[in-house]
Amino acid sequence: MSETRHLASIGEIDRATWDSLVPASCFYQSHGWLAGQERPDFATATYTVVSSGSGLLAADRKVLRVGTRTGYHNEFLLAGTESEQRSALAELVEGLADRAAGLGRDALLFDFLTTDSLRLLAGLFPVRAQLRSAEAVVHNEGGTFESYRRLLGRNVRKRDYEVRKFDRAGLRLETAPLSACVDELAPLIGQTMDRYDASLDLAEIRTFLQAQADHLDGLSTVFRVVDAEGGLVGGHIAFAWREMLYARVAGFDYTRTKDAYEYFNAVYYGPLRHMEQHGLSALHLGLSAVKAKVRRGARLHPVWAAVLPLPLVRGAGLTRDDAADQALADSVRAEADGGMNDEEWELSRVTPL
């Protein structure tokens, strides 16, 4: 007998039990990440779970939309056989619909949903979906820096040059846990955000980093860029989850940078060498700036926004604006100039499971 519950905090759920549902691709749905994102001043979170006995069968997280508020990647967390997963997902969504109705909502929004999760959802309920964006991942199945270099093809000489220029500038990378770097990184991240017109109060940046250090320090690595005098030039925060490393945020002191590809060494090349040492095979780079990411070996995967109107109706169905979705896919293709698997981006194949 299964039970659907709505919980106010991830702290009410056993960490190991929740994380047993979370694969490598879902760090942003891990217990530690969600705990660090619980900010009632920003949004009120509810965790909807379907359980049987002491085990979770399915889980999701609801704020004003369904799924993680940050991270821009959502998948359903499901256990069991294919039939059990479908049954648990149906019960999960019905529980979410009841919750939404109680809050006076007239639809459920699943944002940044993967194609597989979209198809599974559309196999159970009539879904309206729209292509949202493309996320970038370096899939380095060989697991070594040399196997990464082979991914680059004709771009390898340019990337080797970026590494050499960094070294010749007298720069080096050091690693440390996030807890040791919060105070020194916060103002550098602030500088970088200011540079790209995304300013945020320094105290807020520090609070955000400290929350992550409190909940995720054991998964964190800060790649510190240090110059010949020992001064901190910049840093990049990443988190390891299963076999994947997640690039998060970087910041630099632009009075100390040397136009030596500091960003790419801190976010790509240093982490990929680190991954070789720690048995990690994929580097998650998120959304935006897809051309730079593809040129450095990333592949692009579609993510979707999906809406379920309420009251909920059972039955498979998927409605999309084919022309609009194709226009966005073509725009991504033109910007990225590569990195898109033809079969994965053949949008006519996105049908209910």
Secondary structure, 3 states (H helix, E strand, C coil): CEEEEEECCHHHCCHHHHHCCCCHHHHHHCHHHHHHHCCCCCCCCEEEEEEECCEEEEEEEECCCECCCCCCCECCEECCCHHHHHHHHHHHHHHHHHHHHHCCCCEEEEEEEEHHHHHHHHCCCEEEEEEEEEEEEEECCCCCHHHHHHHCHHHHHHHHHHHHHHHHCCCEEEEECHHHCHHHHHHHHHHHHHHCCCCCCHHHHHHHHHHHHHHHHHHEEEEEEECCCCCEEEEEEEEEECCEEEEEEEEECCCCCCCCCHHHHHHHHHHHHHHHHHCCCEEEEECCCHHHHHHCCCEEEEEEEEEEECCCCCCCEEECCHHHHHHHHHHHHHHHCCCECCCCCCHHHCCCC
